[in-house]
Amino acid sequence: QVQLVESGGGLVQPGGSLRLSCAASGIALRIYDMGWYRQAPGKQRELVATITSNGNTNYADFVKGRFTISRDNAKNTVNLQMSTLLSEDTSVYYCRATRARGFFSDDYWGQGTQVTVSS
């Protein structure tokens, strides 16, 4: 059974930092493209950052220069280092693992972790 479990969320003041982690069981993340997404109340889920299986990264404009996505294949985790947090970063953050397999694809999501940026 595949599970993605996010951790590291919490309450932080504006300007602060948090590090989110996504730990996988049942799959080897090294062969998956990974992404962090977020969803605020009343809004659609949006892409935050992605990292491919070979390490290429991409970021949404609203987090460029503030967030860093990385992967630790030895620990089977993907991380999101968030700095200079803003109140508008308040959301539930989800990790996602995808892999194309010919006509099929694997697509797994975690359950999310809440990040609240508030003074």
Beta strands, then each sheet from edge to edge (+ up, - down):
strand 1: 3-7
strand 2: 10-12
strand 3: 18-25
strand 4: 33-39
strand 5: 46-51
strand 6: 57-59
strand 7: 67-72
strand 8: 77-82
strand 9: 91-101
strand 10: 104-109
strand 11: 113-117
sheet 1: 1+ 3- 8+ 7-
sheet 2: 2+ 11+ 9- 4+ 5- 6+
sheet 3: 2+ 11+ 9- 10+
end
